């Protein structure tokens, strides 16, 4: 059921892991050759991350999480390895208690391996430069620390350039295709220059080392250009445009010379140009395409100063709007009732809000006789309130007959 995947990408991924582990490995077979080794590890991580694992998980619970990615025999092999290496640690100090916790360094290592397989070593160079630049800006970096970081970055860029050139000159196109996704760092030279500027400001005596980092970064970019060009050539020869992503084709087109771009059409046959135009023909064609002049429309007559600045008309308009707003407020306060007691509202408004509201309602009564303000004889006195003296105030609809002699509704 769980056969080995022949995908060459997985084989390349395992090779990248072997090179990464080699400096601290005890044996040459430190990395398992099984393509599913990382899939099983990720399933174990998911088991601890998605369950309540504070008291640990048993072997059966861990196996249940891995059953979908491997058979039990392979799981047992990895399970014993995880225990031996301290990835799975005992949850209790009891010999017969088979409950385990996951060591926090294990998922971190899994993330590192996945990043190495997908991004390659140049991503780690950029991370080193970012950390160095941040330390310089904070003032935490010493001269020795910066020199060490520059030395490592220079060496790693040089090694990566040499490796790319080896792939271009001596390796098969299949190996190059498996490597192509690890060399896509468009801001490499900008990041190197940013650190170089900081070194020049804070540690000028390290400028020669920073310059060497820039030189190696440019050499790496040159090797990457050769790498992409060979993939382009192989893709064109095989009529297979899947060797690179469309962004890489676009970048190659923008950075290529006109002669290199013209090479793509070298197999096409074109008729030789025979222009049949002379200056007189061009002038005649332009005249035929030029639109005839049209008569400009006369602008509208501006209004007179008297029409624009009539103070009496402006005063009437202000009064009209004031009356409309006052009547609208009275309608809202009545809310389809025939009368409403406004005493509590006046108390809430305080001074001078209560006075302003009363003036607007009186204005509504003057504008429309259907509204009426009634003040009762009762008087409320509160020396501590903002409105010390207040009569009971009511707003109601007038019951007087309208112009047709009918009482108002």
N, C-alpha and C positions, 0 to 999 in steps of 0.2 A: 504493500500500500504506500509506504513512504520510501520511494526509490530516490537515488541521488539525482539531483537536477543537473542536466548537462549544460546549463546556462554558463557561457564563458565568463560572464560578468561576476558570478559567484567565485569562480576560480581566481580571478584577478583580485577580488576582495580578500580572499584568504591569503594570497601572496602579500598583499599590503599589510595584513595583520602580522604575518610572520616577520616581515622586516621591522615592524614597529616593536615587537616583543623581543626580538633577537638580542638587544643590548643587555637584557636582564634575564634571559631564558637560561634554564639549567640544561635543557636537552634540545636537540634539533627538531624534535617532534612536539615542541611546547604548544603549538597551535593544532587543534584537531583538524584533520583533513575533511571532516564531514561538512557539506555545504549548509547543513541545518544548525550548526553550532550556535550561531547568534540567534536564530529563531527560537531555540529551546531556552536560551538565557532570557530572551525578552518575555517568553511565556511565564517563566518563573517570576520575573519582576512584576508582571501584570497580576499574578496570583497574590503577591504581597501588597500591591498598590490598590487593588480593587476590593479586598476583603478586610474584615476586622482581624488584623494579624498582631494585635498587641500582645497576645499570649502565645504567639508563634503559630506555625502551620505544621501539620503532620505530613509525613511522606505521601500518604494517600491524597491529601488536599492539594499538594503541589503536583502530583501526577495527574489529578483531574484537570488541572489548568493546562497541562502539556499534552494531553491525550490527542488533541486535534492537530498537532504538528509533528509528532514522532511516535514510534512504537515503544512499548514498555521496555524492551531490551536496551534501546539507545538511551531512554530516559534514565534507567538504572545506572548506566555508565557515566552519564553527565552528573547524576545525583551524587554519586560517590566522589567524583572529581570536585564538585562544588563544596562538599563537606571537607575534603582533604585540604583544599586551598583556603578555607575560611570564608568562602562566599556565603555558605549557610552555617550559622553558628547556633549552639544550643540555647534554647530559651530558658532552660532551668538547669541547675547544677545537680542533675540526677542521671544516673547511668541508664536507667530504663525509660526515661522520659524522652520520646522521639518527637519533640516539637522544636522547630527551628525559626530563627529570625534571619532576615537578610542583612548582611553587612552593608552599611551605606556607601562604601567605596565601590561595591559591585555595579550598581546601576550607573555610577559615574564612569567607570571603566567601559561599560557598554556604550555610553554616549560617545566617549572618545574614539572607540573602535569604529563606530558608525560614521563619525565625522571624518576620520582618516580615510575610510573606504570611499566616501562620497566626494570629499573636497580636496584630499591630497595634502602634501606637506606644506605647500605654499600658504595655505590657510593658517597654519601654525606660525609661519613667519610673520604674517600680517598681525596675528594675535600678539606675538612677541613685540612687534613695533608699536602696536596700540598701547600695550602695558607700559612700555618704556616711555612713550610720549606722555601718557597720563602721569607717570611718576615724576617726569621732569617738570610738568606744569604745576604739580602739587608742591614741588620742592623737596620731594622725598628721595630722589635718585642721587646716588653718589657717582663720582667720576668713574670708579672701577665698575660699578653696575652698568652704567651706560656703555662703557667700552666693551664689556663682556657681551651685552646684547647686540651691539653693532657687529662684533666679531662673529657671533653665531648667525646673525641674519645674513652677513656677507657669505659665510661658508655654505649655509643652506641654499641660498639663491644660486651660488655657483654649482653646487652638486645637482640641483634641479635642472639647471641649464645643460649640464653635461649629460644627464639622463635623457632629456628630451632629444638632444642631438643623436644619442645612441639609438633611440627609437626610430628617428627619421632615417638614419643611414643603414641600420642593420636589422631591424625587426619587421615582422610581417604587418600587413594592414590590419589584421584581426587584433593584434596586440595594441596597436595604436587606437583602434576604435574603442577598446575597453578602457583606455587611458584618457580619452578626449574630455570627459566630464570633469577631470581633476585639474584642468588648466583654464579656468574661466574667471580670472580675477581682474576685472576691467580697471579698478582703481589702485592697482599695485604701485605704479610709479607716483601717483598723487600721495599715497600714504608714506612712501619712502621719502618724498620731498618734504612732507610735513614734519617728519622726525628730524630730517636734516636741518631744517630751519631752526627747530628748538635746540638742537645740539650746537648750531652756530651761535645762538644767543647765550646759552648758559655754559657750554663747555667748548669754547673755540679751539682749544688744543686738540680736540678729537675730530676736527674737520676732515683731516685726511682719511680717517676710518669711515666717516659718514659718506665721503666721496666714493670710496671703494664699494660701499653698499649700493650706491646709485649706479655705478658702473656694472656691477653684477646683476642688478635688477634689469638694466637695459639689455644685457647679454641674454638673460632669461627670456625677455620679451622677444628678442630676435630669434631665439631657438623656438619659441612658441609660434612665431610667424612661419618658420620653416615647417613646423609640425602641421599647421593648418594647411599650408600650401600643398604638402604631399597628400593630405586627405582630400583636398579639392581635386587634385590631379587624378587620384585613384577613383574618386566619385564620378568625375567626368568621363574617364575611360570606361567605367562599368555602367555609366548612365544611372548611377545610384546616388540620389541627392539626400539620402538619409544618414550619410556618414557624419554630417554636421547638423547642428540646429540652425533654424532659419536666421537667428540673430547673428551667428557666426558667418553665414553666407553674406548677410547684409554688411557686416563689418569688413569682410574681405573685399567686397565690391567698392565700398567707399574709400578704402585705403589703397586700392590697386591703381596702376598707371593706365592711361587710355589705351596704350598698346596691349596690355594684358587683358583689359576688358574686350577689346576688339577681337582678340584671339578666340573668344567664345563664338563669334560669327564667321570664323575663317572658312567654314564649309558652305556658306550660303552664296548664292549667285545673285548679283545685282546688275540692273541695267546701267550703263554709263550715263552720267548726267548730260542732258542737252537743253540748257536753258534757252527759251525762245522769247525772252523779255528784253526790251530796250527801254531807255528812259521815257520815251513818249508813251509807250504802253503802260508803264507803271503810273504815270501822271493821269492818264485817262481812266484807269481803273480806280485810282484814289478819288477822282472827281465823281465817278459814278456811285461810289459808296458814301460820299459825304452827304449828310442830310441837308435839305434845303433850309435856309433860315426861316424862322417863324416869328410872327409879330408878338412882341412881348405884351402880356396882359397888363392893363393899367392897374396900379395899386389902388386899394380901396381908399376912399376919401376919409382922412382922419377926422375924428370927432372934434368939435370945437371945445375951447376951454370951458365955456359955460356948461356944455353937456357933461364934461368930465368932473367939474368942481361945482356942484349945486349943493350948498350946505343944507338948504331946506329939505331937498329930496333925501339927502343922506340922513337927516334927523328923523324924517318920516319912516324910513326903512328901519332905523334902529328901534323906533318905538313899536313898529309892527312886529319885529322879531322878538322884542321883549314881551309883548302881549302874547304871542304864540307860545313862548316858553313858559310863561306864567300859567296859561290855561292848560298846557300839557301837564305841568306839575300838579295842578289841582285835580285833573282827571286821574293821575296816578295815585294821589293820596286818597281819593274817594274809592277807587278800585270797585266800580260798579255799585257802590252803596249810595244811599240817599243822603247820608250824613256820617261824619266821622269826628271823634274827639281828638284834637291835636295837642292837648295839654302835655301829655307825656313826651311827645316829639319835641315840643318847645323846650322842655326841661333838658332833654338830651342834647339839643343843639347848643344850649348855653348862650353866652353873650359874646359877640353880637350876632351869632348865627340865628338865634330865635327871631331877633328883630328883622333881619334880612328876609327870612322865610315869610314873616307876617306881611311885610311890604309887598313881596311878590304875589301873595294870595290876594291882597287887597287890589293889586293891579289887575289880577284875573277877574275879580268881581266887577271892576269898572269896565273892563273890556267886554265881558259877557255877563248879562244880568242873571243868567241861570245859576251862577255861583253866588253864595252868600256866606259871609263870616258872621258868627254869632258869639258874643262874649257874655258869659253869665255873671251874676252878681258875686258869686263866691270868689274869694281872694286867697291865694296861697302865698304865705310869707315865710322865707327861709333866709336869714341874714348870712348864713355860711355858703349858700349856693351862688353860682355865677349869675342866675336870674333870681333876684331877691324877692320881687313882687310879681305874681303872675295870676291873671284871671283864667277861668276855664274857657277855652277857645274851641269852637266847633266850626267845621266847614260842611256846608250842606247844599243840596240843590234847591233852588228857589221854587216855591209852589205857586208863584204869581202866574196868571194866564199869559200865553204868548200873544203875538199880534193877531191871530185868528180867533182869539177868545177862548181857546182850549187850555186847560191846565197843563203845565209842563210835566212830562213823565219823569 
